[in-house]
Amino acid sequence: MMAFPDIAPAAAELWMAIGAMALLVYGVLRGDGSTRAVVWMAVATLLFAAWLVWSHAEFAAVTFSGLYIADRFGAFAKILVLVGSALTLILALDYLEREKLERPEFPVLVVTACLGMMVMISASDLLSLYVGLELQSLSLYVLAAFQRDSVKSTESGLKYFVLGALASGILLYGASLVYGVTGVTGFSAIATALGGQERSVGILFGLAFVAAGLAFKVAAVPFHMWTPDVYEGAPTPVTAFFSLAPKVAALALFIRVMTGPFGGIGDDWVGIISLLSALSMLLGSFAAIGQRNIKRLMAYSSIGHVGYALMGLAANSTGGVRGILVYLAIYFGMNLGAWGVILSMRRADGKLVEDINDLAGLARERPLMAAAMAVFMFSLAGIPPLAGFFAKFYVFFAAIDAGLYLLAMIGVLATVVGSYYYLRIIKIMYFDEPAPGFVPLNGTTGVVVAAAAVFTLLFFLFPAPLVGEAGLAAVALFP
């Protein structure tokens, strides 16, 4: 008789599943008028799940017949995902009301997407990896097309669905090749099998296909083609969500897969990851120069930042993983604040604007908003002593320690080029002739933006707690 699995390590996931079903039932029974209440209940659900994860962060366990692993690395990534999703929902509330998109399905889809991300992060088997990935992806496809009356939103959802299905098929094919050669699907069992045999062509092809599927999920070049169109077409809160929580979850999964089942054959994938990193940094920097739509610019910016994060993975070391986790936490803070300002790009007549030139003279109309945006842009550019500088510092030195000097040099070049379009936004805000006035930040958005600005500005005074936690999380993958 099969023993009932220990469900305690997955308490947060079970809470999220129950919460998603309860919110869905409540929203259906109360109708569209319940959207605000459902959003705040979803925020509470996400934050309580984050507390559950944090309260069990020090305990490591494998359960559900080896399909699920709970460890400090997973806890770190999950807390980022949950807190980021909760704050994105808070930012979205005003947008949903103004754009007449008050439907309770929105927060429910965010919660189900987060549930999928948590399963992804804690996956210790190719089967649970795929289930979590698809639960996240299906929710994100619907969110991208959430604004049904918008042709752009519908188009972005369709593009994301078609390309996402292709990427899932590539990943699944790679997983089937790995299973065909090793005869197992568990990460630890795959690592053991690969340690006792010669690297076959099947394994190398399986590794390549799995890496390609995961590279699509993190929007690494050359699997980035969906990102600018989906970012531009999706409703702005959805775009902000895409750039935060799913990015963290997909990178965490990428790290776990590469350092877990394929950790023993690192020589075979370090070159692949280095190439993905270099191409992403270069394209993200150069392609953003000509962008005028701020959402497309942020899309290319996110591609570039994925490249910097992958530099840490290419190092294939504890220091590299620590650098990625610090990078993700800092990127989460400065990106969240930038999207808070972008969500407030609205004229006095209520019209939404997305063109960078519409920020002209913002410093005279809304000096605090402009100052916050300037902090985020300087930080994204990696200007010291802002938080973004330290994010790059840790991944660059991890790459140098691993002997990846050329990759580090490409990163420096990409940083210099990328600074141009970040500084251009600051120049437009402070030195161009004023455009028609912006509405001020609403209360909740203003609080989130202010908190993100303070974190970005003052991180250099208190880096130890975050860096220490990231180091402990990294050690969980390299015991």
Secondary structure, 3 states (H helix, E strand, C coil): CCCCCCCHHHHHHHHHHHHHHHHHHHHHHHCHHHHHHHHHHHHHHHHHHHHHHHHCCCCCEEECCCCEEECHHHHHHHHHHHHHHHHHHHHHHHHHHHCCCCCCHHHHHHHHHHHHHHHHHCECEHHHHHHHHHHHHHHHHHHHCCCCCCHHHHHHHHHHHHHHHHHHHHHHHHHHHHHHHHCCCEHHHHHHHHHCCCCCHHHHHHHHHHHHHHHHHHCCCCCCCCHHHHHHHCCHHHHHHHCCHHHHHHHHHHHHHHHCCCHHHHHHHHHHHHHHHHHHHHHHHHHCCCCCEHHHHHHHHHHHHHHHHHHHHHHCCHHHHHHHHHHHHHHHHHHHHHHHHHHCCEECCCCECCEHHHHCCHHHHCHHHHHHHHHHHHHHHCCCCCHHHHHHHHHHHHHHHCCCHHHHHHHHHHHHHHHHHHHHHHHHHHHCCCCCCECCCCHHHHHHHHHHHHHHHHHHHCCHHHHHHHHHHHHCCCC
